[in-house]
């Protein structure tokens, strides 16, 4: 029985159905929340910097496809090769975002999780004027930024744009990244953090400094986003 349930959950038709439903639910959430932007001219500031690397925390990612406001802004998002990532990939593509499958982590499982191929594909996408979006966390360690995204910025020469999105109504899961499921009919906030540029000759010490800066910037943007929608008590968790 367990095997049957597992096979059903992994089936392509169910993944496609879940991806479709997730995309349309998120579209509803985006359309029915009244969003504020910090800074107010965040899009005007970001436009000249593109293509760019958009960074956000894991578990806070569901609304990120909607940062794309123009058809001329082509984007791709990194999604894990884990089976749980399949319906996320289907949802993203339905919302007009291309996908790159693999791990952004540069730890011991980097090769096994398709990290090398994904890294090369992200560099190539940026060179072809695609924006690339990915979570900054080290896998299974919430709110700890990894070096992978810093390495991508160094290799590609493109800036990192940290940001956070929050809604006043949500459900938070009790898992490793405190996954937040945004709900419709409330208020929302998109907060951009300071842009981070990684020099092509950055050594290990500078890379670590910039990694810590990215982590602090994302935490600050997340805190500000939740404060703006009236949920400051949640800032430390989501």
C-alpha positions as CSV (number, residue, x, y, z in Angstrom):
1,X,0.0,0.0,0.0
2,X,2.8,2.4,0.9
3,X,4.5,1.7,-2.4
4,X,1.3,2.3,-4.3
5,X,0.8,5.7,-2.6
6,X,4.4,6.6,-3.2
7,X,4.1,5.7,-6.9
8,X,0.9,7.8,-7.2
9,X,2.6,10.8,-5.6
10,X,5.5,10.5,-8.0
11,X,3.3,10.0,-11.1
12,X,3.7,12.6,-13.9
13,X,0.0,13.2,-14.2
14,X,-0.3,14.1,-10.5
15,X,2.8,16.3,-10.7
16,X,1.3,18.2,-13.7
17,X,-2.0,18.6,-11.9
18,X,-0.4,19.9,-8.8
19,X,1.8,22.3,-10.8
20,X,-1.2,23.6,-12.6
21,X,-3.2,24.1,-9.4
22,X,-0.3,25.7,-7.6
23,X,0.3,28.2,-10.5
24,X,-3.3,29.3,-10.6
25,X,-3.6,29.6,-6.9
26,X,-0.5,31.8,-6.8
27,X,-1.9,33.9,-9.6
28,X,-4.9,34.4,-7.4
29,X,-2.8,35.4,-4.4
30,X,-0.8,37.9,-6.5
31,X,-3.9,39.5,-8.0
32,X,-5.8,39.8,-4.7
33,X,-3.1,41.2,-2.4
34,X,-2.4,44.9,-2.5
35,X,1.4,45.1,-2.8
36,X,3.8,47.9,-1.7
37,X,7.3,48.2,-2.9
38,X,10.4,49.2,-1.0
39,X,12.1,51.2,-2.3
40,X,9.2,52.6,-4.3
41,X,11.3,52.8,-7.4
42,X,12.7,49.3,-7.0
43,X,12.0,48.3,-10.6
44,X,13.6,51.5,-12.0
45,X,16.7,50.7,-9.9
46,X,16.8,47.1,-11.0
47,X,16.2,47.6,-14.7
48,X,19.7,48.9,-15.7
49,X,21.4,46.1,-13.8
50,X,19.8,43.3,-15.7
51,X,20.5,40.5,-16.4
52,X,20.9,39.8,-12.7
53,X,21.0,37.1,-10.1
54,X,17.9,37.4,-7.9
55,X,18.4,35.9,-4.5
56,X,15.8,35.0,-1.9
57,X,15.3,32.6,1.1
58,X,14.1,29.1,0.7
59,X,10.5,28.7,1.9
60,X,9.7,32.3,0.9
61,X,9.8,31.6,-2.8
62,X,6.2,30.9,-4.0
63,X,5.5,34.5,-5.2
64,X,8.9,35.1,-6.9
65,X,7.7,34.4,-10.4
66,X,5.7,37.6,-10.2
67,X,8.7,39.9,-9.9
68,X,8.8,39.6,-13.7
69,X,6.7,42.5,-14.9
70,X,7.7,42.8,-18.5
71,X,7.7,40.2,-21.3
72,X,11.2,41.6,-22.2
73,X,12.5,40.4,-18.8
74,X,13.3,36.8,-19.5
75,X,13.9,34.7,-16.4
76,X,14.9,31.3,-15.3
77,X,14.8,29.8,-11.8
78,X,16.9,27.1,-10.3
79,X,14.8,24.2,-8.9
80,X,16.1,21.0,-7.3
81,X,16.1,17.7,-9.0
82,X,14.3,16.1,-6.0
83,X,10.8,14.8,-6.9
84,X,9.3,17.5,-4.7
85,X,10.7,20.0,-7.1
86,X,8.8,18.6,-10.1
87,X,5.5,20.3,-9.5
88,X,7.4,23.5,-8.6
89,X,9.0,23.4,-12.0
90,X,5.7,22.9,-13.7
91,X,4.1,25.8,-11.8
92,X,7.0,28.1,-12.6
93,X,6.9,27.3,-16.3
94,X,3.1,27.9,-16.4
95,X,3.8,31.3,-14.9
96,X,6.2,32.1,-17.7
97,X,9.5,31.4,-15.9
98,X,12.1,29.0,-17.4
99,X,13.6,26.4,-15.2
100,X,17.1,25.1,-14.5
101,X,17.2,21.8,-12.6
102,X,19.9,21.0,-10.1
103,X,21.5,22.1,-6.8
104,X,22.9,25.5,-6.1
105,X,24.9,24.1,-3.1
106,X,28.6,23.6,-3.4
107,X,28.8,21.0,-0.7
108,X,29.7,17.3,-0.8
109,X,26.6,16.4,-2.9
110,X,27.2,19.1,-5.5
111,X,28.1,16.6,-8.3
112,X,25.4,14.1,-7.3
113,X,22.6,16.6,-7.3
114,X,23.4,18.0,-10.8
115,X,25.1,21.0,-9.4
116,X,27.9,21.3,-12.0
117,X,25.6,21.2,-14.9
118,X,23.1,23.6,-13.3
119,X,25.9,26.0,-12.5
120,X,27.1,26.0,-16.1
121,X,23.6,26.5,-17.3
122,X,23.0,29.5,-15.0
123,X,26.2,31.1,-16.3
124,X,25.1,30.5,-19.8
125,X,21.6,31.9,-19.2
126,X,23.0,35.1,-17.7
127,X,25.3,35.5,-20.7
128,X,22.2,35.1,-22.9
129,X,20.5,38.0,-21.0
130,X,18.2,35.8,-18.8
131,X,17.7,36.9,-15.2
132,X,18.4,33.9,-12.9
133,X,16.6,33.4,-9.6
134,X,17.7,31.0,-6.9
135,X,17.5,30.5,-3.2
136,X,20.5,31.5,-1.2
137,X,20.3,29.0,1.6
138,X,22.6,26.1,2.2
139,X,20.2,23.0,1.8
140,X,18.5,22.0,5.0
141,X,20.0,25.0,6.8
142,X,17.4,27.8,6.8
143,X,18.7,31.4,6.6
144,X,22.3,30.4,6.1
145,X,23.6,31.7,2.8
146,X,25.9,29.4,0.8
147,X,28.9,30.3,-1.4
148,X,27.3,28.9,-4.5
149,X,25.4,32.1,-5.4
150,X,28.6,34.2,-4.7
151,X,30.6,31.9,-7.0
152,X,27.9,32.4,-9.7
153,X,28.2,36.1,-9.5
154,X,32.0,36.0,-9.7
155,X,31.9,33.7,-12.7
156,X,29.2,35.5,-14.6
157,X,30.1,39.1,-13.7
158,X,26.4,39.8,-12.9
159,X,25.1,41.5,-9.8
160,X,23.2,39.8,-7.0
161,X,19.8,41.4,-6.2
162,X,18.5,40.2,-2.8
163,X,14.8,40.6,-2.2
164,X,12.0,39.4,0.0
165,X,8.2,39.1,-0.5
166,X,5.6,38.7,2.2
167,X,1.8,38.7,2.6
168,X,-0.2,39.6,5.6
169,X,-2.2,36.3,5.3
170,X,-0.3,33.0,5.2
171,X,0.1,29.5,6.5
172,X,3.6,28.5,7.8
173,X,4.7,24.9,7.8
174,X,6.7,23.4,10.6
175,X,9.6,22.1,8.4
176,X,13.3,23.0,8.1
177,X,12.8,26.2,6.1
178,X,9.4,27.2,7.6
179,X,7.8,27.1,4.2
180,X,5.3,30.0,3.9
181,X,2.2,29.5,1.8
182,X,0.9,32.9,0.9
183,X,-2.9,33.4,1.0
184,X,-5.2,35.7,-1.1
185,X,-7.1,38.8,0.0
186,X,-4.6,40.7,2.1
187,X,-1.6,43.0,1.8
188,X,1.8,42.2,0.3
189,X,5.3,43.7,0.3
190,X,8.2,43.4,-2.0
191,X,11.5,44.6,-0.5
192,X,14.7,44.9,-2.3
193,X,18.1,44.7,-0.5
194,X,21.4,46.3,-1.4
195,X,22.9,45.0,-4.7
196,X,26.0,42.9,-4.2
197,X,28.7,42.8,-6.9
198,X,31.4,40.1,-6.7
199,X,34.7,41.1,-8.3
200,X,36.1,38.5,-10.8
201,X,39.3,38.3,-8.7
202,X,37.6,37.9,-5.4
203,X,39.6,35.6,-3.1
204,X,38.3,33.2,-0.4
205,X,38.3,35.9,2.3
206,X,36.3,38.4,0.1
207,X,33.9,35.6,-1.0
208,X,33.1,34.8,2.7
209,X,32.6,38.5,3.4
210,X,30.2,38.9,0.6
211,X,28.4,35.7,1.6
212,X,27.9,37.1,5.1
213,X,26.7,40.4,3.5
214,X,24.1,38.6,1.4
215,X,22.9,36.7,4.4
216,X,22.5,39.8,6.5
217,X,20.8,41.7,3.6
218,X,18.3,38.9,3.0
219,X,17.4,38.8,6.7
220,X,17.0,42.5,6.8
221,X,14.8,42.6,3.6
222,X,12.7,39.7,5.0
223,X,12.2,41.5,8.4
224,X,11.2,44.7,6.6
225,X,8.8,42.9,4.3
226,X,6.9,41.3,7.2
227,X,6.9,44.5,9.1
228,X,5.3,46.3,6.2
229,X,2.4,43.9,6.1
230,X,1.9,44.1,9.8
231,X,3.5,40.9,10.9
232,X,6.7,42.0,12.5
233,X,6.6,39.2,15.1
234,X,7.1,36.7,12.2
235,X,10.3,38.4,10.9
236,X,12.6,36.0,12.6
237,X,11.0,32.9,11.1
238,X,9.8,33.7,7.6
